[in-house]
Amino acid sequence: MHVRLSLPEKDELTIGVEEEFVLADPVSGGVALAAPRVLELLDGEPAVTAEFLRFQIETATGIHTGLDGIRAELLGLRRLVADAAGHAGCLVLASGTPPCGDLPGLPGVTAEPRYRALAARYPALIAEAGTCACHVHVGIPSPALGVRVLAGLRPWLAPLLAISANSPLAHGEDSGWASGRYPLWSRWPTAQPPLDWPDETAYAASVDDAVRRGDAMDAHGVYFYARLSPKYPTVEVRIADVGLAAEDAVLLAGLVRALVVTILAEARAGVAPRPVRTALVVASLTAAARDGYPGHGIDAFTGQVLPQHLIVDRLLDYVRPALLATGDLPAVDRRLAAVRAGETGADRQRALFAEAGAPGAFVAELASATLAGTGEPGRSGSPPMRRPTAVHDS
């Protein structure tokens, strides 16, 4: 059902994107515990931060109102981090899981009190930790409407995961999953779909209960696949793998914002969210993670097994008025055309892996794909500084 869109004010349509990356050794292809050195070279750059493990690094854009600004900043941040990583003797890979080599476990945990405490609380999860996601923040008018948005997002998380799946490899082998990140990340106690909370109070109670049970250290550690940011006035969608190309993140940002705009318009028009069972939401996500695009998916509304491309087409049909209203339809259509042509992250990783012949050659190709569109490396002795970022919420 389409409703006549009543768009939020411009400052409520803002978007920001966070990307997490793997640092890899260019010879062995395995992970490189080089994040502290990369951050040292960046000399306090606020848009780049440490992550849970020392082979991970995270970037965060500022606040934008258009996809062109998001694209430009994502490309700049990828080049910035890659230049610093090159000085540190490693490569930057946009992959949802480290594709080659063994993982360091506890010795790889970043030496920050929060991360050390997290490792101590969940030691069984450390061995396969270190997955990398793309998080999209969209500004919302109020937490109450944000909770309504979370309910409306539930059936559409699976197609977002399917088109973003970019982690088919682990330990130098094909895992059989398009998004091997998804089953690993889902082991965390609060990594689950948002519920259909009736109001903001119920949402807050659910977060408080998770912390009280010990399933999370605090609100920042509640890892719902989509949540109200505990720090910013945004809805934060966390379901996607980091995209192999920056254009994958641009596509995701455009679709997520269009979903939020559409759901807000429905809320203002008095249209109740169509109910979906959580079991079907989970089943749809598992199918999307396993087969990716264009494999088989599960319609979260009906439980029907369908080709994933039909589910993605239904998503696009649902948000098309919002994409037209925001001006994002041409950019989304262009990248979806590439996805339909087989240029998903998972497919490209598998093709590069089959052609490479050796881990070092493979990660070199993967690093090159990560930097597609960023231009030539900088020639200066150290990476440039950037302005402060306004969106960052690990």
C-alpha positions in Angstrom: 0.0 0.0 0.0 1.3 3.4 -0.9 0.4 6.6 1.0 0.8 10.1 -0.1 4.1 11.1 1.4 4.3 13.9 3.9 8.1 14.3 4.1 9.8 15.2 7.4 11.6 18.5 7.6 14.9 18.5 5.8 17.0 18.2 8.9 15.1 15.0 9.8 16.2 13.4 6.5 19.9 13.4 7.4 22.0 10.3 6.9 25.4 9.2 8.1 27.3 6.0 7.5 29.9 3.9 9.5 32.1 1.3 7.8 34.3 -1.3 9.5 37.3 -2.7 7.7 39.8 -5.6 8.0 43.6 -4.9 8.1 45.5 -7.6 6.3 49.1 -8.7 5.8 50.0 -8.3 2.1 52.1 -11.4 2.1 50.2 -14.1 4.1 46.8 -12.6 3.5 46.0 -13.1 7.2 44.9 -10.3 9.6 47.4 -7.6 10.6 47.2 -6.3 14.2 48.1 -2.9 12.9 45.1 -0.6 13.9 47.1 1.1 16.7 49.8 2.0 14.2 47.4 3.2 11.6 45.6 5.4 14.1 48.9 6.8 15.3 49.8 7.7 11.7 46.4 9.4 11.4 47.3 11.6 14.4 43.9 11.9 16.1 41.7 12.0 13.0 38.2 11.9 14.5 36.5 10.2 11.6 38.6 7.0 12.1 38.6 5.0 15.3 39.6 1.7 16.8 37.3 -1.3 16.8 37.0 -4.4 19.1 40.1 -6.1 17.6 43.4 -4.7 16.5 42.9 -5.9 12.9 39.8 -3.8 12.6 39.3 -0.1 11.9 36.2 2.0 11.6 35.3 5.1 9.7 32.3 7.4 10.2 31.0 10.1 7.9 29.6 13.4 9.0 25.9 14.2 8.7 24.6 14.6 5.1 21.3 15.4 3.4 22.2 13.8 0.0 23.9 10.7 -1.4 26.5 12.7 -3.3 27.9 13.9 -0.1 27.9 10.5 1.5 29.6 9.0 -1.6 32.4 11.7 -1.6 33.1 11.3 2.1 33.1 7.5 2.0 35.6 7.5 -0.9 37.8 10.0 0.9 37.8 8.0 4.1 38.6 4.8 2.3 41.6 6.4 0.6 42.7 8.1 3.9 42.7 4.8 5.8 44.4 2.9 2.9 47.2 5.4 2.7 47.8 5.2 6.4 47.7 1.4 6.3 50.2 1.4 3.5 52.6 3.4 5.7 52.0 0.7 8.4 52.7 -2.1 6.0 49.2 -3.6 5.6 46.2 -3.5 3.4 42.6 -2.4 4.0 39.9 -4.9 3.0 36.2 -4.2 2.8 35.0 -7.6 3.8 32.4 -8.7 6.4 34.8 -11.3 7.7 38.6 -11.7 7.5 38.9 -13.9 4.4 42.2 -15.6 5.0 44.3 -17.0 7.9 43.7 -17.7 11.5 42.3 -15.2 14.0 44.2 -14.1 17.0 41.5 -14.5 19.7 42.1 -12.8 23.0 45.6 -11.4 22.2 44.0 -9.4 19.3 41.6 -7.4 21.5 42.1 -3.7 21.4 43.7 -2.4 24.6 40.8 -0.2 25.7 39.0 -0.8 29.0 35.6 -1.3 27.3 36.9 -3.9 24.8 38.8 -5.7 27.5 35.7 -5.9 29.7 33.7 -7.1 26.7 36.2 -9.9 26.0 36.1 -10.9 29.7 32.4 -11.1 29.8 32.0 -13.1 26.5 35.2 -15.1 26.2 33.5 -17.9 24.1 32.7 -15.3 21.4 36.3 -14.0 20.9 37.7 -16.7 18.7 35.5 -15.8 15.7 35.0 -12.1 16.5 36.1 -9.3 14.2 33.2 -9.1 11.7 32.8 -5.9 9.8 29.5 -4.1 9.1 28.1 -1.0 7.5 25.8 1.0 9.7 23.4 3.6 8.4 22.0 6.3 10.6 18.9 8.3 9.6 17.6 11.2 11.5 14.2 10.9 13.2 11.8 13.5 14.6 11.4 11.8 17.9 12.2 8.5 19.7 8.5 7.6 19.7 8.4 7.8 15.9 11.8 6.0 15.8 10.2 3.0 17.6 7.4 3.0 15.0 10.2 3.0 12.3 11.8 0.0 13.9 8.6 -2.0 13.6 8.2 -1.0 10.0 11.8 -2.0 9.2 11.4 -5.6 10.4 10.3 -7.3 7.2 12.8 -5.4 5.0 16.0 -6.2 6.9 16.5 -9.5 4.9 16.6 -7.9 1.4 19.0 -5.3 2.8 21.2 -8.1 4.0 20.9 -10.0 0.7 22.1 -7.2 -1.5 24.9 -6.2 0.9 26.2 -9.8 1.6 30.0 -9.6 1.4 31.6 -12.2 3.6 31.7 -15.6 1.8 35.2 -16.6 2.9 36.8 -17.5 6.2 40.2 -19.1 7.0 40.9 -19.2 3.3 37.9 -21.3 2.4 34.4 -20.6 1.2 32.0 -20.8 4.2 29.0 -21.6 2.1 27.3 -18.3 3.2 27.1 -15.2 1.2 27.2 -13.3 4.5 29.3 -15.5 6.8 29.3 -12.4 9.1 25.6 -12.8 9.9 25.8 -16.2 11.7 28.9 -15.2 13.6 27.6 -11.8 14.7 24.2 -13.3 15.6 25.9 -15.3 18.4 26.1 -12.1 20.5 23.2 -12.2 23.0 21.4 -9.1 21.8 22.1 -9.5 18.0 18.5 -10.0 17.0 15.8 -8.2 15.0 14.0 -5.3 16.6 10.7 -6.2 18.2 7.3 -4.6 17.4 7.5 -2.5 20.5 4.2 -0.6 21.2 6.0 2.6 22.3 9.2 4.2 23.4 8.8 3.1 27.0 8.6 -0.6 26.0 11.7 -0.1 23.8 13.7 1.4 26.7 12.5 -1.4 29.0 13.8 -4.0 26.5 17.2 -2.3 26.4 17.3 -2.0 30.2 16.3 -5.7 30.6 19.2 -6.8 28.3 21.7 -4.8 30.4 20.2 -6.1 33.7 20.4 -9.7 32.4 24.0 -9.3 31.5 23.4 -9.7 27.8 24.9 -6.3 27.2 27.3 -4.0 29.1 25.2 -0.9 28.5 22.8 0.5 25.9 25.7 1.0 23.5 26.2 -2.8 23.6 22.7 -3.7 22.7 23.2 -5.0 19.2 19.7 -5.1 17.7 19.8 -5.3 13.9 18.1 -1.9 13.9 17.9 0.3 16.9 17.5 3.8 18.3 21.0 5.1 18.5 21.9 5.5 22.2 23.9 8.6 21.4 22.3 10.4 18.4 18.7 11.2 17.4 18.7 8.6 14.7 17.5 5.1 13.8 20.6 3.0 13.2 20.4 0.0 10.8 23.2 -2.4 11.5 22.2 -5.5 9.5 24.5 -5.1 6.4 28.0 -6.3 5.8 30.5 -3.6 4.9 30.2 -3.2 1.1 33.1 -4.2 -1.1 32.8 -0.9 -2.9 31.8 2.5 -1.5 28.9 2.4 -4.0 27.4 -0.5 -2.0 27.2 1.7 1.1 25.6 4.5 -1.0 23.0 2.1 -2.2 22.3 0.9 1.3 22.1 4.5 2.6 19.6 5.4 -0.1 17.4 2.4 0.6 17.5 2.8 4.4 16.6 6.4 4.2 13.7 5.7 1.8 12.4 3.0 4.2 12.5 5.5 7.1 10.8 8.2 5.1 8.1 5.8 3.9 7.4 4.4 7.4 7.2 7.9 8.8 4.7 8.9 6.1 2.6 5.9 6.9 2.7 6.7 10.6 1.5 10.3 9.9 -1.2 8.9 7.7 -2.4 6.6 10.5 -1.4 3.5 8.6 -0.5 0.7 11.1 2.5 -1.4 10.3 1.7 -4.7 8.7 2.3 -7.4 11.4 5.1 -9.9 10.8 6.1 -12.8 13.0 9.6 -12.6 14.5 10.2 -16.2 13.5 9.6 -15.3 9.9 11.9 -12.3 10.1 14.7 -14.5 11.4 14.0 -17.1 8.8 14.1 -14.5 6.1 17.5 -13.2 7.4 19.0 -16.6 7.5 18.0 -17.3 3.9 19.4 -13.9 2.8 22.7 -14.5 4.6 23.0 -18.0 3.2 22.1 -17.5 -0.4 22.5 -13.7 -0.8 21.3 -12.2 -4.1 19.9 -13.6 -6.3 19.4 -16.8 -4.4 16.3 -18.0 -2.7 14.7 -15.9 0.0 11.8 -16.0 2.4 9.0 -13.4 2.3 8.9 -12.2 5.9 5.2 -11.4 5.6 4.0 -14.8 4.4 6.8 -17.3 4.9 6.7 -18.1 1.2 10.0 -19.1 -0.4 10.7 -16.8 -3.3 13.6 -15.7 -5.5 15.4 -13.0 -3.6 15.2 -10.7 -6.6 11.4 -10.6 -6.2 11.7 -9.6 -2.6 14.2 -6.9 -3.5 11.8 -5.7 -6.3 9.0 -5.5 -3.7 11.2 -3.4 -1.4 12.0 -1.1 -4.3 8.3 -0.8 -5.2 7.5 0.0 -1.6 10.0 2.8 -1.3 9.9 4.2 -4.8 7.8 7.2 -3.9 10.3 8.1 -1.1 13.2 7.7 -3.5 11.6 10.0 -6.0 10.8 12.5 -3.2 14.4 12.5 -1.9 16.0 12.5 -5.4 17.8 9.2 -4.6 16.1 7.0 -7.2 18.7 7.4 -10.0 21.6 6.5 -7.7 19.8 3.5 -6.2 18.6 2.3 -9.6 22.2 2.4 -11.0 23.7 0.4 -8.2 20.8 -2.1 -8.1 21.4 -2.7 -11.8 25.0 -3.7 -11.0 23.7 -6.0 -8.2 21.3 -7.6 -10.6 24.2 -8.1 -13.1 26.0 -10.2 -10.5 28.2 -7.5 -8.9 27.5 -8.3 -5.3 30.3 -8.3 -2.8 30.0 -12.0 -2.2 30.1 -12.9 -5.9 33.0 -10.7 -6.6 35.0 -12.0 -3.6 34.4 -15.6 -4.8 35.5 -14.7 -8.3 38.6 -12.9 -7.1 39.5 -15.8 -4.8 39.1 -18.4 -7.6 41.4 -16.4 -9.9 44.1 -15.3 -7.4 45.8 -18.6 -6.7 47.4 -17.5 -3.4 46.2 -15.6 -0.3 48.6 -12.6 -0.9 47.4 -12.2 -4.5 43.8 -12.4 -3.4 44.0 -9.8 -0.6 45.8 -7.5 -3.0 42.9 -7.7 -5.5 40.4 -7.3 -2.6 42.2 -4.2 -1.4 42.1 -2.8 -4.9 38.4 -3.4 -5.1 37.9 -1.7 -1.8 39.5 1.4 -3.2 37.5 1.5 -6.5 36.6 5.1 -7.3 38.9 6.7 -4.7 41.6 7.9 -7.2 45.3 7.7 -6.9 47.1 7.3 -3.5 48.3 10.4 -1.9 51.9 11.4 -2.3 52.5 13.0 1.1 54.5 11.5 3.8 51.6 11.2 6.1 47.8 11.1 5.5 45.9 14.4 5.7 43.7 15.4 8.6 40.0 15.6 8.2 37.2 17.6 9.8 35.5 16.2 12.9 32.7 13.7 12.3 29.2 14.0 13.7 28.1 10.4 13.5 29.9 7.7 15.3 28.3 5.1 17.5 30.1 1.7 18.0 
